[in-house]
Structure formats: C-alpha cells, structure tokens
Amino acid sequence: MRRRTAPAFGLVSAGIGRAARPWDPDVIDIPEELAATQIKYGGDAGREFIAALPQRAADFLERWELRQTGRPMHGWCALVLPVERPDVTPAALKLAAEQVSIGRILLAQQAGRQTG
C-alpha cells in the first residue's frame, strides 16, 4: 500500500446550485460548512482540528489499510469518509474533534455519572 503523507486537501461546499468538483480519491476534502462551524464554536481548537484533518485522515487510512470510496460527509463535529477495508467490506472512518469527547465527559461529571 502506498504511503499517504502530506495529503492533498481542499475545502468544498455542499451548496445548492454549485458545480461540484470531480471527486478524487487521493484528495481529502474538508467541507466548508464543517470548517466554518469548528472555527465559529471551537476558535483556535477548531482551527487546529481542521488544519490537522487531512493528515489525521491519511494516517488512519494508511494504518488500517482503508481505501476512500466516496465524498466526505460531516456533522458539526466530525468528518466521515466512506471507505473500504482491505477485504472490500464497506465502512466509514469518522474523525471527530477532541473537544466533543471532553464535552461529553464534563456533561457526565456534572450529571454525577462516572466516565471511563
């Protein structure tokens, strides 16, 4: 499997009526909406998350021998890449912002629940 270092990436928009750039499996697209949300609510941590996403994705794709099979999806806190495992089983690689996990721990502690 080829090494995925210094991946190419681009910001893309899912805006209605925009001409879509052809999908390229060697480019990790970061949706503009995800970047904007992370920067708006996460500040510097959100910027760092977005800046690190292409390399994080490339590292996990390589480590787990995954092949990206389609355009990325996202919510407000994560990038999700449709992938195939080495045995061609369809899967998804979800790369979430760390502050989401920290937020869940804090909420659980406030509610008096143990976190592990």
Helices and strands as residue ranges (DSSP letters): E 8-12, E 27-31, H 32-63, E 67-68, E 73-74, E 78-84, E 90-96, H 98-110
